[in-house]
Amino acid sequence: MGREVADIVRRGISSTDPIDLVFVTDEPDGPVQGIPVIRPTDLRPSDKICFAVGSSDDRRTLSVRFSHQPLATIVASTAIVSSSAKIGEGSVLCDYSVINNSALIGRHFQGNSFCQVSHDCIIGDYVTFAPRVSCNGWVHIEDGVFVGAGAVIRNGSPGRHLRIGKGAVIGMGAVVVRDVPAGASVIGVPAR
Ligand SMILES: CC(C)(COP(=O)(O)OP(=O)(O)OC[C@H]1O[C@@H](n2cnc3c(N)ncnc32)[C@H](O)[C@@H]1OP(=O)(O)O)[C@@H](O)C(=O)NCCC(=O)NCCS
């Protein structure tokens, strides 16, 4: 995930607005694809940081550990984000992700390639969308939910969002047609 996010950042760097891109890890082991690897203690107070890891729980842990650092929000040049949508700090939107009208996305969201968050969705903090997730309109996804590759979530309706409870796991390829309780794991078509 770190290398994928680094690719997105490198493509977005312009010669008029250069930035120094580094990986941060507790046990640096030489540069990765030409990018220096540093220790957390080498970070300067003004360095912006983004947690490029797929696990929602790990992003939450890291956000506490590095709460003193400013956050970078990374949006791929190929992503499409409605001007009426709001994206929380520290989030990553990978290539060809689409965030539609009036979607509200929390902090440290990770939207992988080709995922979609449709109109009027509310997405909590530390939510992960694997590639090609399709989340239709009026869906409320609570904090820490993981949605597997290619899963499809049915739309809610005005005044009645379809709700995915805190920390739930949606398996790859699932078709979610009703609310999912907090902490549940669901798979299949329809998801159970
Ligand atoms: C749902 C999921 C979290 C379950 O993981 P797990 O607890 O390790 O489950 P297992 O692999 O042990 O599988 C348990 C059973 O469920 C089945 N199963 C697993 N995932 C499934 C899925 N998405 N749809 C249907 N069946 C699934 C397995 O075939 C197995 O069935 P069996 O007991 O009859 O052999 C996982 O399979 C999944 O979908 N992860 C998402 C992966 C992904 O999207 N990665 C993208 C990274 S960016």
The ligand as a MOL file (V3000), in Angstrom:
LIG
                    3D

  0  0  0     0  0            999 V3000
M  V30 BEGIN CTAB
M  V30 COUNTS 48 50 0 0 0
M  V30 BEGIN ATOM
M  V30 1 C -14.5630 -12.4230 4.2370 0
M  V30 2 C -13.1120 -12.6240 4.6050 0
M  V30 3 C -12.6420 -11.4340 5.4720 0
M  V30 4 C -13.0310 -13.9180 5.4140 0
M  V30 5 O -11.7050 -14.1950 5.7050 0
M  V30 6 P -11.3670 -15.4450 6.6490 0
M  V30 7 O -12.0620 -15.2680 7.9640 0
M  V30 8 O -9.8870 -15.5910 6.6470 0
M  V30 9 O -12.1130 -16.6510 5.9370 0
M  V30 10 P -11.4970 -17.9570 5.2650 0
M  V30 11 O -10.5980 -17.6240 4.1310 0
M  V30 12 O -10.9730 -18.8340 6.3680 0
M  V30 13 O -12.7990 -18.6340 4.6430 0
M  V30 14 C -13.8370 -19.1770 5.4420 0
M  V30 15 C -14.8850 -19.7310 4.5060 0
M  V30 16 O -15.5720 -18.6490 3.8790 0
M  V30 17 C -15.4120 -18.7130 2.4360 0
M  V30 18 N -15.1860 -17.3430 2.0010 0
M  V30 19 C -14.1900 -16.5180 2.3600 0
M  V30 20 N -14.3360 -15.3260 1.8130 0
M  V30 21 C -15.4470 -15.3770 1.0810 0
M  V30 22 C -16.1250 -14.4260 0.2730 0
M  V30 23 N -15.6620 -13.1910 0.1340 0
M  V30 24 N -17.2650 -14.8190 -0.3380 0
M  V30 25 C -17.7440 -16.0730 -0.1890 0
M  V30 26 N -17.1380 -17.0090 0.5770 0
M  V30 27 C -16.0010 -16.6660 1.2000 0
M  V30 28 C -14.2210 -19.6210 2.2150 0
M  V30 29 O -14.2970 -20.2750 0.9670 0
M  V30 30 C -14.3550 -20.5730 3.3690 0
M  V30 31 O -15.3620 -21.5110 3.0590 0
M  V30 32 P -15.2370 -23.0700 3.5160 0
M  V30 33 O -15.1880 -23.0120 5.0220 0
M  V30 34 O -16.4560 -23.6870 2.9600 0
M  V30 35 O -13.9520 -23.5540 2.9380 0
M  V30 36 C -12.1710 -12.6820 3.3770 0
M  V30 37 O -12.2920 -13.8620 2.6710 0
M  V30 38 C -12.3990 -11.5400 2.4190 0
M  V30 39 O -13.3280 -11.4890 1.6200 0
M  V30 40 N -11.4440 -10.5870 2.5020 0
M  V30 41 C -11.4040 -9.4290 1.6320 0
M  V30 42 C -10.1470 -9.4770 0.7800 0
M  V30 43 C -9.9730 -8.2250 -0.0150 0
M  V30 44 O -10.9100 -7.6510 -0.5120 0
M  V30 45 N -8.7280 -7.7930 -0.1070 0
M  V30 46 C -8.4440 -6.5360 -0.7850 0
M  V30 47 C -7.2300 -5.9190 -0.1760 0
M  V30 48 S -6.9950 -4.2740 -0.7760 0
M  V30 END ATOM
M  V30 BEGIN BOND
M  V30 1 1 1 2
M  V30 2 1 2 3
M  V30 3 1 2 4
M  V30 4 1 2 36
M  V30 5 1 4 5
M  V30 6 1 5 6
M  V30 7 2 6 7
M  V30 8 1 6 8
M  V30 9 1 6 9
M  V30 10 1 9 10
M  V30 11 2 10 11
M  V30 12 1 10 12
M  V30 13 1 10 13
M  V30 14 1 13 14
M  V30 15 1 14 15
M  V30 16 1 15 16
M  V30 17 1 15 30
M  V30 18 1 16 17
M  V30 19 1 17 18
M  V30 20 1 17 28
M  V30 21 1 18 19
M  V30 22 1 18 27
M  V30 23 2 19 20
M  V30 24 1 20 21
M  V30 25 1 21 22
M  V30 26 2 21 27
M  V30 27 1 22 23
M  V30 28 2 22 24
M  V30 29 1 24 25
M  V30 30 2 25 26
M  V30 31 1 26 27
M  V30 32 1 28 29
M  V30 33 1 28 30
M  V30 34 1 30 31
M  V30 35 1 31 32
M  V30 36 2 32 33
M  V30 37 1 32 34
M  V30 38 1 32 35
M  V30 39 1 36 37
M  V30 40 1 36 38
M  V30 41 2 38 39
M  V30 42 1 38 40
M  V30 43 1 40 41
M  V30 44 1 41 42
M  V30 45 1 42 43
M  V30 46 2 43 44
M  V30 47 1 43 45
M  V30 48 1 45 46
M  V30 49 1 46 47
M  V30 50 1 47 48
M  V30 END BOND
M  V30 END CTAB
M  END
